[in-house]
Amino acid sequence: MSGLTPIVRFGDDAATRSLRHSVREWLEEWLPDEFRATAANPDYLPRDAHERAVEFCRRLHEQGWFVPQWPAEYGGGGRGVVEQVVIREELAYAGAPLVNTNGVNMLAPVLFRYGTPEQKEEHLPLIARSERMWAQGYSEPEAGSDLASLKMTARRDGDHYVLQGQKTWTSNGVLADWIFVLARTSPVGKSRREGISFFLVDLETPGITRRPIRSMTGYATFAEEFFDEVRVPATHLVGAEGDGWRVAKSLLDAERSNVTRAAQAQRFLDELVEWCRARRGRPNDPLADPMNRAALARAAEKTEVGRALSYRVAQNQAQGTLDAALPSLSKLYHAEFTAELRALGAQILGPAGQLMPDDPDALLHGHFSDGLLLSLLHRIGGGTSEIQRDVIATAALALPR
Ligand SMILES: Cc1cc2nc3c(=O)[nH]c(=O)nc-3n(C[C@H](O)[C@H](O)[C@H](O)COP(=O)(O)OP(=O)(O)OC[C@H]3O[C@@H](n4cnc5c(N)ncnc54)[C@H](O)[C@@H]3O)c2cc1C
């Protein structure tokens, strides 16, 4: 693939360039072709492919690059944020299937910040070794954007809490071993955000029923979970009782640097450009249409901006000075641009570009067919684009409500 040489690169010094080179060389040897070609979203892999992805991640961990930024005592590589970003970019561009995003990207930063020593000791090494898969249990049938209206309750009973209620839209819920949930431990007080607590729950606990949900892509990796008198040890509470909103909020921030999505945008743009170039001068040459050329140039410009935004979030996180609105800006930008780029690809590739990946005539491994459907989900999952705009309007622009 040719592709653009990015204008902005994180840590463009000799040591970082050498790290990039080492990661690429290692991937040449160890990344299975099925993942290199398909660059599949690890949250939407069928079970057998998931198991091969886990195998790959364990090998990556032995190399020190699965959780490069974690301290060594929890199985990490003890590296800085620049190295972490560089490793993540190279992995995402190559198509490496990084499993357990809920565990690695969402729960682990929360445990580092709020977990007890016992919680860290138990859970972090298992996440590092891809031995415990996690799901995120926030949304409920009547609580999505307005998360504080959640109805799941947790009643203290001796050294346990008893959980009652339902969670839904749980990514990876079919494969996950454990789930972190928000539940109400006391009635709504002055603020609806008070009285919510954050729990770690083994999905094998009696009283939990899981049901798969099939999404419009045809994949059934989503699930909904019903909790009926589920007894959870009190030691599985993270942070103080009633302080779950603060814990949960830090988790949502952790989800929003989107460096991986920036690298994927570069990869899919490069694939699309390469495909167009290979058809130069042939019938239905896409580059004969000036609108396509302009749209590809605009996509290159937006890819560059997306990467810069992600770097900025990562840099902020490294310095511990995350602006209130910046993660929302990054989430919004990447969700919208991912959808825009996939739609552009689907339009340029024509009808055959809309065949799903399992069709023998699918183009570019279905990156612009199932990719287009998946990209629409990004505008909703992790907080909708409207909600991100609301955060930017209030937190960054200080617009009165
Ligand atoms: C791909 C995907 C993965 C997901 N994974 C998980 C997961 O792992 N765990 C989990 O807990 N949840 C998950 N979700 C659920 C997701 O967090 C919710 O769908 C999302 O927060 C929106 O909530 P809702 O579906 O209840 O829609 P609603 O909140 O009912 O929103 C419906 C529409 O109204 C708009 N809207 C709502 N409030 C406002 C407002 N104040 N201002 C302007 N517009 C507004 C929304 O933007 C949306 O367009 C996932 C969803 C998707 C699509």
The ligand as a MOL file (V3000), in Angstrom:
LIG
                    3D

  0  0  0     0  0            999 V3000
M  V30 BEGIN CTAB
M  V30 COUNTS 53 58 0 0 0
M  V30 BEGIN ATOM
M  V30 1 C -22.4780 -0.4040 18.7980 0
M  V30 2 C -23.0240 -0.1600 20.1560 0
M  V30 3 C -22.3580 -0.6650 21.2400 0
M  V30 4 C -22.8680 -0.4580 22.5350 0
M  V30 5 N -22.2260 -1.0420 23.5660 0
M  V30 6 C -22.6920 -0.8540 24.8010 0
M  V30 7 C -22.0570 -1.5100 25.8890 0
M  V30 8 O -21.1150 -2.2950 25.7200 0
M  V30 9 N -22.5440 -1.3000 27.1310 0
M  V30 10 C -23.5890 -0.4460 27.3620 0
M  V30 11 O -23.9340 -0.2510 28.5220 0
M  V30 12 N -24.2360 0.1560 26.3470 0
M  V30 13 C -23.8080 -0.0310 25.0690 0
M  V30 14 N -24.4710 0.5500 24.0240 0
M  V30 15 C -25.6510 1.3590 24.2760 0
M  V30 16 C -25.3900 2.8360 24.0590 0
M  V30 17 O -24.5790 3.3810 25.0870 0
M  V30 18 C -26.7460 3.5390 23.9860 0
M  V30 19 O -27.4330 3.0130 22.8580 0
M  V30 20 C -26.5950 5.0370 23.8230 0
M  V30 21 O -26.0800 5.6100 24.9820 0
M  V30 22 C -27.9260 5.7050 23.4600 0
M  V30 23 O -28.9210 5.3300 24.3560 0
M  V30 24 P -30.3370 4.7760 23.8520 0
M  V30 25 O -30.0830 3.6850 22.8710 0
M  V30 26 O -31.1590 4.4920 25.0430 0
M  V30 27 O -30.9810 5.9500 23.0090 0
M  V30 28 P -31.6900 7.2690 23.6290 0
M  V30 29 O -30.8720 7.8000 24.7640 0
M  V30 30 O -33.1200 6.9500 23.8750 0
M  V30 31 O -31.5730 8.2740 22.4150 0
M  V30 32 C -32.4300 8.2020 21.2620 0
M  V30 33 C -32.0860 9.3900 20.3700 0
M  V30 34 O -32.3500 10.6210 21.0780 0
M  V30 35 C -31.1840 11.4410 21.0970 0
M  V30 36 N -31.0760 12.1280 22.3860 0
M  V30 37 C -31.2530 11.5970 23.6180 0
M  V30 38 N -31.0540 12.5360 24.5730 0
M  V30 39 C -30.7520 13.6870 23.9260 0
M  V30 40 C -30.4130 15.0050 24.3550 0
M  V30 41 N -30.3620 15.3170 25.6400 0
M  V30 42 N -30.1290 15.9260 23.4030 0
M  V30 43 C -30.1690 15.6110 22.0750 0
M  V30 44 N -30.4750 14.3810 21.6110 0
M  V30 45 C -30.7530 13.4250 22.5170 0
M  V30 46 C -30.0230 10.4560 20.9400 0
M  V30 47 O -28.8700 11.1080 20.4250 0
M  V30 48 C -30.6080 9.4470 19.9730 0
M  V30 49 O -30.5040 9.9020 18.6630 0
M  V30 50 C -24.0310 0.3210 22.7280 0
M  V30 51 C -24.7280 0.8250 21.6330 0
M  V30 52 C -24.2470 0.5760 20.3520 0
M  V30 53 C -25.0070 1.0850 19.1910 0
M  V30 END ATOM
M  V30 BEGIN BOND
M  V30 1 1 1 2
M  V30 2 1 2 3
M  V30 3 2 2 52
M  V30 4 2 3 4
M  V30 5 1 4 5
M  V30 6 1 4 50
M  V30 7 2 5 6
M  V30 8 1 6 7
M  V30 9 1 6 13
M  V30 10 2 7 8
M  V30 11 1 7 9
M  V30 12 1 9 10
M  V30 13 2 10 11
M  V30 14 1 10 12
M  V30 15 2 12 13
M  V30 16 1 13 14
M  V30 17 1 14 15
M  V30 18 1 14 50
M  V30 19 1 15 16
M  V30 20 1 16 17
M  V30 21 1 16 18
M  V30 22 1 18 19
M  V30 23 1 18 20
M  V30 24 1 20 21
M  V30 25 1 20 22
M  V30 26 1 22 23
M  V30 27 1 23 24
M  V30 28 2 24 25
M  V30 29 1 24 26
M  V30 30 1 24 27
M  V30 31 1 27 28
M  V30 32 2 28 29
M  V30 33 1 28 30
M  V30 34 1 28 31
M  V30 35 1 31 32
M  V30 36 1 32 33
M  V30 37 1 33 34
M  V30 38 1 33 48
M  V30 39 1 34 35
M  V30 40 1 35 36
M  V30 41 1 35 46
M  V30 42 1 36 37
M  V30 43 1 36 45
M  V30 44 2 37 38
M  V30 45 1 38 39
M  V30 46 1 39 40
M  V30 47 2 39 45
M  V30 48 1 40 41
M  V30 49 2 40 42
M  V30 50 1 42 43
M  V30 51 2 43 44
M  V30 52 1 44 45
M  V30 53 1 46 47
M  V30 54 1 46 48
M  V30 55 1 48 49
M  V30 56 2 50 51
M  V30 57 1 51 52
M  V30 58 1 52 53
M  V30 END BOND
M  V30 END CTAB
M  END
